[in-house]
Amino acid sequence: MNKVTLYTQPDCPPCKIVKMFFNEYHISYQEKDIKADSAAMKELTKKYGSFSTPTVIINGETIIGFEIEKMKRALSITD
């Protein structure tokens, strides 16, 4: 089972696409809204060195931005 965390914020079109991607492939994930949760914002910037959304953490690997191929590799998805 993959451990997936998605850092998002409202009005982020790429974030919506990542959620659609996860739903299409039945990937369970934890969503952290950096606008609503200041602890998530600190975690994103301090722990992962990211200042943008979407940022996805898959089994400890940080993927910043909408990087579909990197996410597929990290999740072992082959089409």
ChimeraX commands (.cxc) that place a marker at each C-alpha (Angstrom):
marker #1 position 0.00,0.00,0.00 radius 0.5
marker #1 position 1.38,3.39,-1.01 radius 0.5
marker #1 position 1.51,6.25,1.47 radius 0.5
marker #1 position 0.41,9.34,-0.46 radius 0.5
marker #1 position -0.01,12.91,0.78 radius 0.5
marker #1 position -1.24,15.71,-1.46 radius 0.5
marker #1 position -0.65,19.33,-0.48 radius 0.5
marker #1 position -3.28,21.55,-2.10 radius 0.5
marker #1 position -4.96,24.92,-1.88 radius 0.5
marker #1 position -8.28,26.28,-3.14 radius 0.5
marker #1 position -8.43,27.53,-6.73 radius 0.5
marker #1 position -5.50,25.35,-7.83 radius 0.5
marker #1 position -6.43,23.75,-11.19 radius 0.5
marker #1 position -3.41,21.38,-11.22 radius 0.5
marker #1 position -4.42,20.18,-7.74 radius 0.5
marker #1 position -7.85,19.22,-9.09 radius 0.5
marker #1 position -6.21,17.29,-11.94 radius 0.5
marker #1 position -3.98,15.38,-9.51 radius 0.5
marker #1 position -7.08,14.43,-7.47 radius 0.5
marker #1 position -8.80,13.24,-10.65 radius 0.5
marker #1 position -5.69,11.19,-11.51 radius 0.5
marker #1 position -5.66,9.57,-8.05 radius 0.5
marker #1 position -9.39,8.80,-8.27 radius 0.5
marker #1 position -9.00,7.32,-11.76 radius 0.5
marker #1 position -6.32,4.92,-10.51 radius 0.5
marker #1 position -8.05,4.31,-7.14 radius 0.5
marker #1 position -5.12,5.77,-5.18 radius 0.5
marker #1 position -5.88,6.54,-1.54 radius 0.5
marker #1 position -4.32,9.78,-0.38 radius 0.5
marker #1 position -4.35,12.27,2.45 radius 0.5
marker #1 position -5.10,15.82,1.36 radius 0.5
marker #1 position -3.63,18.77,3.25 radius 0.5
marker #1 position -4.99,22.22,2.39 radius 0.5
marker #1 position -2.18,24.70,3.06 radius 0.5
marker #1 position -4.58,27.67,3.18 radius 0.5
marker #1 position -6.82,26.12,5.85 radius 0.5
marker #1 position -4.06,24.39,7.83 radius 0.5
marker #1 position -1.06,26.50,8.89 radius 0.5
marker #1 position 0.74,23.40,10.20 radius 0.5
marker #1 position 0.47,21.84,6.73 radius 0.5
marker #1 position 1.95,25.01,5.20 radius 0.5
marker #1 position 4.91,24.88,7.60 radius 0.5
marker #1 position 5.38,21.17,6.92 radius 0.5
marker #1 position 5.33,21.77,3.15 radius 0.5
marker #1 position 7.92,24.54,3.26 radius 0.5
marker #1 position 10.20,23.38,6.07 radius 0.5
marker #1 position 10.16,19.59,5.69 radius 0.5
marker #1 position 9.80,19.31,1.92 radius 0.5
marker #1 position 11.26,22.63,0.72 radius 0.5
marker #1 position 8.27,23.31,-1.51 radius 0.5
marker #1 position 6.47,26.60,-1.91 radius 0.5
marker #1 position 3.87,25.53,-4.46 radius 0.5
marker #1 position 0.95,23.23,-4.97 radius 0.5
marker #1 position 0.35,20.58,-5.88 radius 0.5
marker #1 position 3.14,18.89,-4.00 radius 0.5
marker #1 position 2.78,15.13,-3.66 radius 0.5
marker #1 position 4.66,12.89,-1.25 radius 0.5
marker #1 position 4.63,9.25,-2.35 radius 0.5
marker #1 position 6.34,6.80,-0.01 radius 0.5
marker #1 position 8.72,9.58,1.08 radius 0.5
marker #1 position 9.47,10.85,-2.44 radius 0.5
marker #1 position 8.63,14.52,-3.00 radius 0.5
marker #1 position 7.11,15.49,-6.34 radius 0.5
marker #1 position 6.58,19.23,-6.79 radius 0.5
marker #1 position 4.09,20.36,-9.41 radius 0.5
marker #1 position 1.94,18.38,-11.80 radius 0.5
marker #1 position 4.43,15.68,-12.82 radius 0.5
marker #1 position 2.22,12.85,-14.03 radius 0.5
marker #1 position 5.05,10.58,-15.22 radius 0.5
marker #1 position 6.95,10.93,-11.93 radius 0.5
marker #1 position 3.78,10.09,-10.01 radius 0.5
marker #1 position 3.14,7.05,-12.19 radius 0.5
marker #1 position 6.69,5.80,-11.64 radius 0.5
marker #1 position 6.49,6.37,-7.88 radius 0.5
marker #1 position 3.17,4.49,-7.77 radius 0.5
marker #1 position 4.35,1.72,-10.16 radius 0.5
marker #1 position 1.56,2.53,-12.63 radius 0.5
marker #1 position 2.09,1.26,-16.15 radius 0.5
marker #1 position -0.33,1.94,-18.99 radius 0.5
marker link #1:1,2 radius 0.2
marker link #1:2,3 radius 0.2
marker link #1:3,4 radius 0.2
marker link #1:4,5 radius 0.2
marker link #1:5,6 radius 0.2
marker link #1:6,7 radius 0.2
marker link #1:7,8 radius 0.2
marker link #1:8,9 radius 0.2
marker link #1:9,10 radius 0.2
marker link #1:10,11 radius 0.2
marker link #1:11,12 radius 0.2
marker link #1:12,13 radius 0.2
marker link #1:13,14 radius 0.2
marker link #1:14,15 radius 0.2
marker link #1:15,16 radius 0.2
marker link #1:16,17 radius 0.2
marker link #1:17,18 radius 0.2
marker link #1:18,19 radius 0.2
marker link #1:19,20 radius 0.2
marker link #1:20,21 radius 0.2
marker link #1:21,22 radius 0.2
marker link #1:22,23 radius 0.2
marker link #1:23,24 radius 0.2
marker link #1:24,25 radius 0.2
marker link #1:25,26 radius 0.2
marker link #1:26,27 radius 0.2
marker link #1:27,28 radius 0.2
marker link #1:28,29 radius 0.2
marker link #1:29,30 radius 0.2
marker link #1:30,31 radius 0.2
marker link #1:31,32 radius 0.2
marker link #1:32,33 radius 0.2
marker link #1:33,34 radius 0.2
marker link #1:34,35 radius 0.2
marker link #1:35,36 radius 0.2
marker link #1:36,37 radius 0.2
marker link #1:37,38 radius 0.2
marker link #1:38,39 radius 0.2
marker link #1:39,40 radius 0.2
marker link #1:40,41 radius 0.2
marker link #1:41,42 radius 0.2
marker link #1:42,43 radius 0.2
marker link #1:43,44 radius 0.2
marker link #1:44,45 radius 0.2
marker link #1:45,46 radius 0.2
marker link #1:46,47 radius 0.2
marker link #1:47,48 radius 0.2
marker link #1:48,49 radius 0.2
marker link #1:49,50 radius 0.2
marker link #1:50,51 radius 0.2
marker link #1:51,52 radius 0.2
marker link #1:52,53 radius 0.2
marker link #1:53,54 radius 0.2
marker link #1:54,55 radius 0.2
marker link #1:55,56 radius 0.2
marker link #1:56,57 radius 0.2
marker link #1:57,58 radius 0.2
marker link #1:58,59 radius 0.2
marker link #1:59,60 radius 0.2
marker link #1:60,61 radius 0.2
marker link #1:61,62 radius 0.2
marker link #1:62,63 radius 0.2
marker link #1:63,64 radius 0.2
marker link #1:64,65 radius 0.2
marker link #1:65,66 radius 0.2
marker link #1:66,67 radius 0.2
marker link #1:67,68 radius 0.2
marker link #1:68,69 radius 0.2
marker link #1:69,70 radius 0.2
marker link #1:70,71 radius 0.2
marker link #1:71,72 radius 0.2
marker link #1:72,73 radius 0.2
marker link #1:73,74 radius 0.2
marker link #1:74,75 radius 0.2
marker link #1:75,76 radius 0.2
marker link #1:76,77 radius 0.2
marker link #1:77,78 radius 0.2
marker link #1:78,79 radius 0.2
view
